[in-house]
Amino acid sequence: MQIKEENGKCLEVATVLEQVDLGSGYYLLILRSPRIAAATHAGQFLLMSVRRSDDASSDPLLRRPFSILGCGPARGTLELLYRVVGTGTRLMPRLEVGEEVSLVGPLGNGWPGTEGDVVLVAGGVGMPPLLYLAEELSGDGRAMTLFYGACSVSHLHLLDRFEQAGVDVRLATDDGSAGHHGSCVHALEKWLDKRGVQGASFFGCGPHGMLAAFAKLTEQRGLRAFVSLEAPMACGIGVCRGCAVPMRDGTYRMVCSDGPIFTTDEVSFE
């Protein structure tokens, strides 16, 4: 296991422990990475080289960012959920148990500490940092509710993990194949209309359109809300400026070094 520091972050050669095909192009990847696992908190991410260790090619050159799905510090393990969508992720299902991959992390600021009940709003592959948060908070006595949306039921995964963490799971699908027929934000809006929420904190991660709707809804209701943003990036430490996103005050901030967690009233979704 090779370990060194790179710009204040841990560069670690991790070992593939397990790779599970969840269907519909989604995979659960479990890695042994003791140093990063020991330092990771919910909401953080890592950069991973998706090339096999024996691949002489330099394509793809850059590491890919992945939100951390779960962590087992005692066992030194990290879990990632990914969906095959592009050049990098098309290579990842080839990784076999025992192979090594290069990681940099943990990166980003992570979810903030809050009091009171928790409402989680996840869209598609934006679910991982919310599952990590739910498992981190599990057992502390607060109520947790998840609104989890995707295009169809085949794109909703690891529901049993949320339930085991004590989360009230509410589904939404574009095609109506599970739960609410429509977006998870619309399902949240209907839920709020029926019961309202006092003192809860809201956490969202998903595609841009979903987060824009989430930010608008929570702002209209005067609710405290946080989002985890995704953006293309190369360095992961704020140097390349490739992940700049606009803020409401007219400035730009880096998803990798200033985020990926922001409050909804900071980000301009227009």
Backbone bond lengths (Angstrom), bond angles and torsions (degrees), N, CA, C in turn:
res aa  C-N    CA-C-N  psi(-1)  N-CA   C-N-CA  omega(-1)  CA-C   N-CA-C  phi
1 M - - - 1.461 - - 1.525 108.73 -
2 Q 1.325 117.78 111.00 1.456 121.78 -178.65 1.524 109.49 -90.99
3 I 1.340 115.60 130.37 1.460 120.61 -177.84 1.519 108.84 -135.08
4 K 1.320 117.29 134.58 1.449 121.52 170.37 1.520 108.14 -156.53
5 E 1.312 115.27 170.56 1.447 120.18 179.69 1.521 110.26 -97.87
6 E 1.336 117.07 137.81 1.459 122.38 178.01 1.513 107.57 -131.91
7 N 1.375 115.85 108.40 1.463 120.77 -178.45 1.530 111.60 53.97
8 G 1.335 116.21 41.24 1.451 120.39 176.74 1.510 114.29 82.00
9 K 1.337 118.28 -2.53 1.466 121.76 179.10 1.523 109.08 -112.25
10 C 1.293 115.16 161.34 1.453 119.89 -177.37 1.524 110.45 -86.46
11 L 1.324 115.58 124.43 1.463 121.93 171.56 1.513 106.37 -101.89
12 E 1.324 116.60 115.32 1.455 120.56 -171.89 1.521 110.01 -132.90
13 V 1.308 116.21 137.74 1.457 121.60 172.98 1.525 106.83 -90.43
14 A 1.330 116.07 109.14 1.461 122.52 -174.67 1.526 110.28 -98.58
15 T 1.316 115.11 159.07 1.462 121.63 -179.05 1.520 110.25 -110.66
16 V 1.318 116.08 135.21 1.461 121.21 176.54 1.524 109.06 -72.65
17 L 1.339 116.14 121.35 1.463 121.31 177.47 1.521 112.37 -97.63
18 E 1.321 115.87 -34.63 1.467 119.43 -176.67 1.514 109.34 -162.03
19 Q 1.321 116.15 147.61 1.455 122.72 174.08 1.524 107.40 -137.11
20 V 1.345 116.30 121.02 1.460 121.46 -174.56 1.522 109.27 -116.74
21 D 1.323 116.89 124.71 1.459 122.76 175.54 1.529 108.07 -81.75
22 L 1.338 116.79 111.09 1.462 121.81 -177.77 1.525 112.38 -89.69
23 G 1.324 117.89 -7.16 1.458 121.94 -178.49 1.506 112.67 95.27
24 S 1.329 115.69 159.95 1.471 123.13 179.11 1.520 112.74 57.25
25 G 1.338 116.82 28.12 1.456 120.81 177.44 1.508 115.27 84.54
26 Y 1.344 118.51 7.61 1.461 122.80 -179.86 1.526 109.73 -100.34
27 Y 1.328 115.74 142.12 1.450 121.83 179.16 1.526 110.50 -135.65
28 L 1.330 114.91 145.50 1.458 122.44 172.14 1.518 107.11 -105.47
29 L 1.327 116.04 120.72 1.456 121.89 -178.21 1.524 108.71 -113.94
30 I 1.324 116.92 125.38 1.459 122.30 179.94 1.525 108.45 -113.90
31 L 1.333 115.38 126.67 1.459 122.41 -175.40 1.521 110.50 -122.09
32 R 1.325 116.06 148.11 1.463 120.13 169.25 1.520 107.90 -95.00
33 S 1.340 115.44 115.45 1.458 122.17 -176.88 1.530 108.05 -148.95
34 P 1.334 117.92 75.05 1.465 121.37 -169.77 1.514 115.32 -57.73
35 R 1.316 118.42 -42.14 1.466 121.13 -175.04 1.525 110.46 -67.79
36 I 1.323 117.54 -45.44 1.465 120.38 -179.87 1.520 109.89 -70.11
37 A 1.322 117.67 -40.77 1.462 120.95 179.97 1.526 111.46 -59.74
38 A 1.312 117.37 -36.35 1.459 121.25 -178.06 1.524 112.39 -70.21
39 A 1.336 117.39 -20.74 1.461 120.25 -174.94 1.518 113.98 -108.70
40 T 1.330 117.93 0.08 1.456 122.41 -170.06 1.526 112.54 -88.35
41 H 1.341 115.08 144.20 1.463 122.43 173.33 1.529 109.08 -129.53
42 A 1.308 116.40 159.73 1.465 121.63 -178.72 1.523 110.98 -58.11
43 G 1.328 115.07 134.58 1.454 121.58 179.47 1.511 113.82 100.44
44 Q 1.329 117.42 -14.11 1.457 120.00 178.07 1.529 110.51 -82.54
45 F 1.318 115.77 170.67 1.464 120.95 -178.63 1.512 109.32 -140.18
46 L 1.321 115.98 177.15 1.457 121.07 175.89 1.517 109.54 -140.30
47 L 1.314 115.43 164.00 1.458 122.67 172.20 1.523 107.83 -107.13
48 M 1.330 115.28 134.41 1.455 120.31 -175.89 1.524 110.50 -130.23
49 S 1.328 115.54 135.67 1.453 120.42 171.13 1.526 108.05 -78.42
50 V 1.316 117.13 122.62 1.464 120.44 -174.94 1.518 112.82 -90.14
51 R 1.330 117.19 -0.67 1.465 119.72 177.81 1.522 110.00 -78.67
52 R 1.320 116.45 146.58 1.462 121.21 173.94 1.525 108.99 -68.27
53 S 1.317 115.47 150.64 1.463 120.20 -175.76 1.531 112.64 -62.32
54 D 1.346 116.96 -25.21 1.464 119.79 -178.92 1.527 112.84 -97.66
55 D 1.331 116.77 9.99 1.458 121.28 -177.86 1.524 109.54 -87.06
56 A 1.330 116.56 116.97 1.465 121.17 -178.49 1.522 112.30 -77.30
57 S 1.322 118.14 -12.23 1.451 121.61 -178.69 1.528 110.65 -72.94
58 S 1.323 116.55 152.49 1.466 121.43 176.23 1.525 111.24 -100.69
59 D 1.326 117.27 10.32 1.465 121.81 -178.58 1.529 109.52 -109.32
60 P 1.336 118.04 125.78 1.464 127.16 -2.42 1.527 111.59 -78.48
61 L 1.310 115.52 143.65 1.462 121.43 -174.58 1.521 112.11 -72.59
62 L 1.324 116.28 -43.57 1.461 120.61 -171.81 1.521 112.42 -89.69
63 R 1.327 114.84 147.39 1.460 119.79 171.21 1.524 109.80 -66.62
64 R 1.331 116.36 157.37 1.456 122.29 179.28 1.536 109.40 -108.64
65 P 1.353 117.21 141.36 1.464 119.24 178.02 1.527 111.59 -82.84
66 F 1.336 116.17 139.66 1.457 122.31 176.62 1.522 109.54 -138.37
67 S 1.328 116.48 130.12 1.455 120.13 171.43 1.528 108.49 -65.67
68 I 1.310 116.33 145.24 1.459 120.63 179.46 1.520 108.93 -84.67
69 L 1.313 116.19 124.37 1.460 123.07 -178.08 1.516 112.24 -80.48
70 G 1.317 116.14 -39.12 1.451 120.65 -177.77 1.506 110.38 -165.27
71 C 1.333 115.24 165.91 1.450 120.18 -174.15 1.520 109.41 -147.13
72 G 1.314 116.06 138.27 1.459 121.70 174.07 1.510 109.80 -122.70
73 P 1.347 117.50 83.54 1.470 119.80 -175.21 1.519 113.48 -56.85
74 A 1.338 117.07 -37.47 1.470 119.61 -178.48 1.521 111.29 -64.61
75 R 1.329 116.54 -32.88 1.467 121.19 -179.55 1.524 112.14 -98.49
76 G 1.343 115.39 -8.15 1.459 119.22 -179.59 1.508 113.63 72.08
77 T 1.344 117.26 31.75 1.463 120.11 -175.27 1.528 112.46 -110.96
78 L 1.312 114.78 151.18 1.459 124.15 173.29 1.523 108.20 -125.33
79 E 1.340 116.23 146.09 1.461 121.74 176.33 1.518 109.56 -119.48
80 L 1.321 115.70 136.60 1.460 122.08 175.91 1.521 108.54 -126.13
81 L 1.320 115.85 142.69 1.464 121.59 170.66 1.516 106.93 -113.32
82 Y 1.322 116.89 127.38 1.460 118.61 177.79 1.518 110.18 -136.99
83 R 1.319 113.91 158.10 1.457 121.20 176.09 1.518 108.58 -120.34
84 V 1.308 117.52 136.13 1.459 121.99 -179.74 1.524 108.82 -73.96
85 V 1.339 115.70 111.86 1.465 120.24 -177.27 1.528 113.42 -135.67
86 G 1.321 118.32 -22.11 1.460 119.58 -174.74 1.514 111.84 -147.18
87 T 1.339 115.34 -168.32 1.459 121.37 -174.90 1.521 112.04 -56.55
88 G 1.333 117.06 -46.50 1.453 120.44 -177.35 1.513 113.08 -66.95
89 T 1.313 116.81 -51.73 1.470 119.73 -176.54 1.529 112.46 -70.40
90 R 1.325 118.13 -21.28 1.474 119.31 175.43 1.524 111.31 -67.11
91 L 1.327 117.68 -23.00 1.457 121.00 178.94 1.528 112.41 -82.67
92 M 1.325 117.25 -23.92 1.460 120.50 -169.01 1.532 115.11 -68.07
93 P 1.333 120.29 -34.64 1.466 117.86 178.40 1.525 113.72 -62.25
94 R 1.321 117.99 -15.36 1.467 120.75 178.40 1.521 112.66 -75.80
95 L 1.330 116.96 -16.40 1.465 120.06 -178.89 1.526 109.95 -63.48
96 E 1.312 116.12 131.36 1.456 121.65 -176.75 1.524 110.48 -113.21
97 V 1.326 115.31 158.41 1.460 121.59 178.37 1.536 109.57 -55.79
98 G 1.333 115.11 131.13 1.456 120.82 -179.55 1.513 113.98 97.68
99 E 1.333 117.61 -17.74 1.458 119.80 177.30 1.516 110.74 -72.43
100 E 1.328 115.74 159.46 1.451 121.44 -178.53 1.516 110.97 -112.34
101 V 1.337 115.67 145.02 1.460 122.40 177.04 1.524 108.24 -134.54
102 S 1.313 115.85 151.78 1.461 121.68 -178.79 1.523 110.34 -94.22
103 L 1.339 116.13 128.40 1.460 122.34 179.91 1.523 110.26 -121.77
104 V 1.331 115.52 149.86 1.463 122.37 167.25 1.511 107.08 -126.13
105 G 1.327 117.86 128.22 1.454 120.27 -179.67 1.522 111.14 168.83
106 P 1.315 118.04 -174.67 1.470 123.71 -7.88 1.524 110.66 -73.76
107 L 1.322 116.50 147.33 1.460 123.25 -177.23 1.523 109.94 -116.35
108 G 1.322 116.44 154.63 1.462 121.17 175.95 1.512 113.16 89.20
109 N 1.340 114.38 173.23 1.458 120.89 -172.18 1.524 114.29 -90.48
110 G 1.317 119.81 -22.32 1.461 121.39 -178.77 1.518 112.68 76.85
111 W 1.335 115.43 165.69 1.463 121.02 179.56 1.521 110.62 -66.35
112 P 1.331 118.50 144.09 1.465 120.22 178.45 1.527 111.18 -78.49
113 G 1.300 116.06 158.87 1.451 120.34 173.90 1.524 110.29 -73.90
114 T 1.317 116.98 139.13 1.466 121.77 -179.86 1.519 109.29 -139.95
115 E 1.321 114.53 164.46 1.452 121.21 173.33 1.521 108.77 -113.88
116 G 1.308 116.83 163.42 1.457 120.92 178.28 1.511 112.73 85.86
117 D 1.340 114.70 -175.29 1.457 120.92 -177.76 1.522 111.14 -69.87
118 V 1.334 115.13 164.26 1.465 121.43 -174.23 1.522 109.29 -128.19
119 V 1.333 115.75 134.93 1.462 122.16 174.19 1.526 107.58 -120.45
120 L 1.316 116.87 123.86 1.453 123.88 -177.87 1.523 109.49 -108.58
121 V 1.329 117.06 134.85 1.459 121.45 179.94 1.523 107.83 -129.08
122 A 1.344 115.85 112.23 1.458 121.75 -172.85 1.517 110.80 -120.64
123 G 1.319 116.33 136.03 1.453 121.56 174.92 1.508 110.67 -119.09
124 G 1.337 117.78 116.64 1.454 122.26 174.58 1.517 113.50 57.24
125 V 1.327 116.02 -129.02 1.454 121.42 -176.74 1.519 111.57 -77.15
126 G 1.342 117.78 3.86 1.454 121.46 172.12 1.518 113.08 -77.83
127 M 1.310 117.28 1.89 1.463 121.71 -177.30 1.533 115.53 -67.97
128 P 1.349 121.36 -35.33 1.467 121.01 -169.66 1.526 117.12 -50.75
129 P 1.345 120.69 -50.52 1.471 117.20 -177.40 1.520 113.29 -66.02
130 L 1.327 117.39 -19.40 1.463 120.86 178.56 1.525 111.07 -81.27
131 L 1.322 117.68 -35.88 1.458 119.57 173.98 1.522 109.98 -65.10
132 Y 1.309 116.85 -42.76 1.469 120.91 178.22 1.531 109.84 -58.67
133 L 1.344 117.06 -44.10 1.462 120.98 179.05 1.527 111.01 -62.90
134 A 1.332 116.62 -44.77 1.468 120.32 -179.45 1.529 110.81 -61.01
135 E 1.316 117.40 -42.53 1.461 120.04 -179.90 1.523 111.46 -70.37
136 E 1.321 116.59 -31.93 1.460 120.40 177.78 1.529 111.15 -68.62
137 L 1.343 117.03 -34.22 1.463 121.88 -178.21 1.525 112.90 -90.44
138 S 1.316 116.67 -10.09 1.459 120.78 -174.79 1.529 111.27 -56.74
139 G 1.325 115.14 134.12 1.451 120.17 176.05 1.504 115.52 90.08
140 D 1.354 118.00 -0.11 1.464 118.60 -179.31 1.530 112.72 -91.67
141 G 1.347 116.63 5.06 1.454 120.62 172.64 1.514 116.20 92.18
142 R 1.305 118.23 -6.84 1.463 119.36 -179.54 1.529 110.69 -86.53
143 A 1.328 116.39 151.00 1.459 121.33 176.58 1.522 109.16 -78.60
144 M 1.334 116.23 136.79 1.463 121.55 178.05 1.526 109.16 -127.78
145 T 1.320 115.77 132.64 1.466 122.01 179.20 1.517 108.78 -127.28
146 L 1.316 116.30 133.82 1.457 121.98 179.45 1.521 110.59 -114.20
147 F 1.339 116.32 132.12 1.462 123.31 167.89 1.528 105.99 -111.60
148 Y 1.328 115.16 110.78 1.463 121.41 -170.98 1.517 108.17 -120.09
149 G 1.327 116.15 116.17 1.455 121.17 -176.22 1.514 113.13 -117.89
150 A 1.342 115.10 150.66 1.465 121.82 176.69 1.529 107.86 -159.09
151 C 1.328 116.23 175.91 1.465 119.24 -178.72 1.527 111.53 -68.99
152 S 1.346 117.28 -33.21 1.467 120.71 178.78 1.526 109.15 -155.98
153 V 1.315 116.34 170.82 1.453 121.08 -176.00 1.528 111.79 -62.23
154 S 1.331 118.33 -27.33 1.459 120.98 -178.77 1.530 112.39 -69.84
155 H 1.328 117.19 -10.34 1.464 121.72 179.30 1.521 112.54 -104.34
156 L 1.321 117.43 11.47 1.467 122.75 176.76 1.526 108.12 -105.24
157 H 1.315 116.84 122.94 1.456 119.53 -171.64 1.529 112.98 -132.62
158 L 1.337 114.72 155.84 1.457 124.29 173.45 1.527 112.51 59.84
159 L 1.329 116.12 34.53 1.465 120.63 178.95 1.521 110.84 -62.41
160 D 1.323 116.77 -33.02 1.461 119.74 -179.81 1.518 112.10 -64.18
161 R 1.314 117.17 -30.08 1.469 120.85 178.76 1.529 110.28 -67.38
162 F 1.322 116.99 -41.75 1.469 119.82 176.44 1.525 110.50 -62.99
163 E 1.318 116.35 -44.46 1.464 120.06 -178.55 1.514 111.33 -63.75
164 Q 1.325 117.70 -39.62 1.458 121.43 178.02 1.525 111.52 -65.00
165 A 1.342 116.69 -26.79 1.463 121.28 177.80 1.524 112.31 -82.75
166 G 1.350 116.95 -0.38 1.457 121.08 178.00 1.511 114.37 86.84
167 V 1.336 116.72 22.43 1.459 121.55 -177.61 1.523 110.58 -91.70
168 D 1.331 116.92 135.74 1.459 123.08 171.41 1.526 107.53 -79.56
169 V 1.336 117.28 107.97 1.465 122.06 -172.40 1.524 110.58 -93.71
170 R 1.345 115.59 127.18 1.458 122.45 177.75 1.527 107.97 -126.74
171 L 1.315 116.65 122.25 1.456 121.97 -172.71 1.521 111.92 -100.14
172 A 1.322 114.62 156.64 1.463 121.89 174.97 1.520 108.31 -146.89
173 T 1.320 116.97 135.70 1.462 120.74 178.96 1.520 110.25 -135.41
174 D 1.325 115.42 145.40 1.459 120.52 -179.89 1.520 111.87 -63.76
175 D 1.348 116.29 -34.36 1.463 119.29 -176.85 1.526 113.38 -96.14
176 G 1.318 117.75 2.30 1.458 121.09 178.72 1.513 114.79 76.44
177 S 1.337 117.88 13.71 1.466 120.23 -176.83 1.525 113.00 -76.29
178 A 1.327 118.06 -12.66 1.464 121.49 175.64 1.521 109.01 -157.20
179 G 1.325 115.70 135.03 1.452 120.56 174.81 1.516 114.22 64.63
180 H 1.332 115.20 -145.61 1.458 122.00 -178.82 1.528 110.66 -65.29
181 H 1.320 116.94 135.61 1.469 121.28 177.67 1.527 107.69 -86.26
182 G 1.325 115.10 96.20 1.460 120.63 -176.97 1.516 110.07 146.20
183 S 1.321 116.53 -162.16 1.454 120.60 -175.00 1.526 111.95 -81.43
184 C 1.320 115.50 158.32 1.460 120.07 177.77 1.525 110.98 -68.47
185 V 1.325 117.56 -28.35 1.470 119.76 177.44 1.523 110.69 -70.08
186 H 1.330 116.79 -37.47 1.463 119.75 176.27 1.525 110.14 -65.58
187 A 1.336 116.88 -39.38 1.462 120.67 176.75 1.525 110.22 -62.49
188 L 1.323 117.01 -40.65 1.461 121.20 176.66 1.526 110.90 -62.75
189 E 1.323 116.89 -42.78 1.461 121.05 -179.64 1.529 110.89 -60.33
190 K 1.324 117.36 -44.79 1.465 120.96 179.23 1.530 110.97 -63.94
191 W 1.318 116.15 -38.25 1.462 121.38 178.77 1.527 110.53 -64.72
192 L 1.323 116.47 -42.96 1.466 120.65 178.88 1.527 111.43 -65.24
193 D 1.333 116.60 -37.12 1.462 120.39 178.60 1.529 110.99 -61.23
194 K 1.311 116.85 -33.30 1.463 120.77 -176.54 1.524 112.92 -81.49
195 R 1.337 116.90 -36.47 1.457 118.04 -171.11 1.522 114.88 -125.57
196 G 1.327 118.18 -27.46 1.461 118.80 -175.02 1.522 110.28 66.74
197 V 1.317 116.78 164.24 1.462 121.36 -178.21 1.523 108.59 -142.38
198 Q 1.304 116.16 132.42 1.456 121.66 176.89 1.529 109.91 -116.37
199 G 1.322 116.63 124.36 1.454 120.90 173.84 1.503 116.16 76.38
200 A 1.322 118.60 8.69 1.468 120.72 179.29 1.527 110.46 -86.26
201 S 1.321 115.60 157.67 1.460 122.17 172.68 1.518 108.56 -111.57
202 F 1.332 115.94 143.26 1.462 122.62 -175.27 1.527 109.24 -115.27
203 F 1.343 115.14 136.62 1.455 121.25 -177.36 1.525 108.52 -131.64
204 G 1.340 116.89 129.42 1.455 119.99 -177.22 1.517 113.11 -133.02
205 C 1.331 115.74 145.86 1.457 121.56 173.44 1.523 108.44 -151.67
206 G 1.315 116.50 133.17 1.455 121.14 -179.09 1.519 110.34 168.22
207 P 1.329 117.08 -163.73 1.464 120.69 -179.22 1.522 111.89 -66.26
208 H 1.330 115.41 161.05 1.458 121.80 -173.72 1.526 112.77 -55.18
209 G 1.341 116.92 -46.99 1.459 120.01 -178.31 1.511 112.72 -61.19
210 M 1.330 116.49 -39.44 1.457 120.61 178.21 1.517 110.81 -64.82
211 L 1.331 116.71 -43.54 1.457 119.83 -179.06 1.523 111.63 -67.42
212 A 1.330 117.29 -35.08 1.461 120.12 176.86 1.527 110.68 -62.79
213 A 1.335 116.15 -43.34 1.466 120.40 178.36 1.527 110.91 -67.05
214 F 1.319 116.68 -39.03 1.464 122.39 177.92 1.525 110.47 -62.34
215 A 1.332 116.82 -45.23 1.463 120.88 179.82 1.525 111.04 -63.78
216 K 1.317 116.79 -41.69 1.466 120.61 -179.30 1.524 110.87 -64.40
217 L 1.332 116.47 -44.65 1.456 120.80 -178.23 1.528 111.32 -64.43
218 T 1.321 117.06 -49.03 1.463 119.55 -177.58 1.528 111.42 -66.72
219 E 1.316 117.39 -33.94 1.464 119.63 177.64 1.527 110.65 -67.40
220 Q 1.327 117.03 -42.74 1.465 120.68 178.54 1.526 111.85 -60.72
221 R 1.340 116.30 -32.93 1.465 120.67 -178.00 1.528 112.53 -91.78
222 G 1.324 117.37 -0.81 1.456 120.25 -179.69 1.518 113.53 68.06
223 L 1.331 116.52 35.87 1.458 121.81 -175.41 1.529 111.05 -101.69
224 R 1.319 116.25 145.09 1.456 121.63 178.57 1.523 108.75 -78.78
225 A 1.329 116.94 119.84 1.463 119.73 -172.87 1.521 111.56 -139.59
226 F 1.328 114.03 146.81 1.461 123.02 179.41 1.529 109.01 -128.59
227 V 1.324 115.86 148.18 1.464 120.67 177.77 1.520 109.64 -128.68
228 S 1.319 114.79 148.41 1.456 121.94 171.17 1.523 107.33 -105.89
229 L 1.331 116.43 118.42 1.461 121.35 -175.85 1.524 111.02 -94.81
230 E 1.317 114.69 152.53 1.453 122.13 173.69 1.517 108.73 -120.33
231 A 1.334 116.71 144.79 1.461 121.19 179.35 1.521 108.62 -160.22
232 P 1.338 117.68 151.12 1.468 119.47 173.59 1.523 109.44 -61.41
233 M 1.326 117.14 140.51 1.461 119.85 179.54 1.516 109.38 -152.82
234 A 1.342 114.98 159.11 1.453 120.43 179.50 1.525 111.96 -116.29
235 C 1.344 117.01 -50.17 1.464 118.93 -171.88 1.518 113.70 -91.41
236 G 1.332 118.42 -35.94 1.451 121.82 -178.45 1.513 114.69 81.67
237 I 1.328 118.34 2.63 1.465 120.82 -177.42 1.535 112.68 -129.34
238 G 1.336 117.79 13.47 1.457 120.63 174.41 1.509 116.61 86.39
239 V 1.332 117.39 9.34 1.465 120.39 -177.34 1.525 111.94 -88.74
240 C 1.331 117.64 -44.03 1.466 120.68 -173.33 1.523 112.35 -75.62
241 R 1.325 117.73 -19.40 1.476 124.27 178.44 1.525 112.34 64.98
242 G 1.314 117.21 19.16 1.464 120.19 -177.39 1.509 114.09 -77.14
243 C 1.343 117.67 -16.56 1.460 120.10 -175.77 1.523 112.11 -110.59
244 A 1.327 117.21 27.22 1.464 121.06 -179.40 1.529 111.01 -65.94
245 V 1.328 116.04 135.69 1.463 122.23 177.20 1.521 109.12 -129.06
246 P 1.346 117.71 145.58 1.465 120.33 -176.85 1.527 112.30 -76.29
247 M 1.326 114.89 142.25 1.454 122.29 175.02 1.531 109.84 -105.88
248 R 1.303 116.41 163.34 1.464 120.34 -178.74 1.528 112.94 -66.71
249 D 1.341 117.60 -23.53 1.457 120.11 -179.58 1.519 112.65 -84.21
250 G 1.342 117.10 6.97 1.459 121.13 177.30 1.513 114.43 91.64
251 T 1.320 118.35 -5.37 1.455 121.58 178.26 1.528 110.14 -91.23
252 Y 1.325 114.83 174.64 1.462 121.55 173.21 1.529 108.63 -120.95
253 R 1.318 115.45 143.39 1.462 120.40 176.90 1.522 109.00 -129.51
254 M 1.331 115.12 157.15 1.458 121.47 -175.93 1.528 110.12 -90.96
255 V 1.333 115.69 128.56 1.462 119.56 177.64 1.525 110.37 -61.32
256 C 1.319 117.57 -38.34 1.466 120.38 -173.81 1.518 112.69 -72.25
257 S 1.321 118.50 -46.12 1.464 121.20 -172.52 1.521 113.63 -100.58
258 D 1.331 118.49 -30.18 1.469 121.37 177.12 1.518 111.02 -91.19
259 G 1.318 117.39 -22.54 1.457 124.04 -178.36 1.517 109.60 -120.28
260 P 1.342 117.08 -146.25 1.469 126.54 11.48 1.524 114.13 -80.93
261 I 1.360 116.71 -0.88 1.456 119.79 -177.37 1.522 110.34 -92.68
262 F 1.332 115.61 128.94 1.462 122.54 175.81 1.523 108.37 -135.55
263 T 1.329 116.03 159.92 1.457 118.94 169.50 1.524 108.13 -80.11
264 T 1.327 116.38 151.71 1.471 119.14 -176.16 1.518 112.32 -65.90
265 D 1.330 118.06 -24.48 1.471 118.53 -179.19 1.528 112.30 -82.82
266 E 1.328 117.75 -1.83 1.464 120.83 175.26 1.518 112.46 -87.79
267 V 1.326 117.10 -38.19 1.465 122.63 -166.54 1.529 111.06 -89.16
268 S 1.333 115.29 138.00 1.465 120.62 171.25 1.531 108.20 -92.96
269 F 1.323 116.76 115.89 1.464 120.54 -178.86 1.524 111.99 -95.67
270 E 1.300 118.92 6.17 1.464 121.80 -177.48 1.526 110.71 -79.67
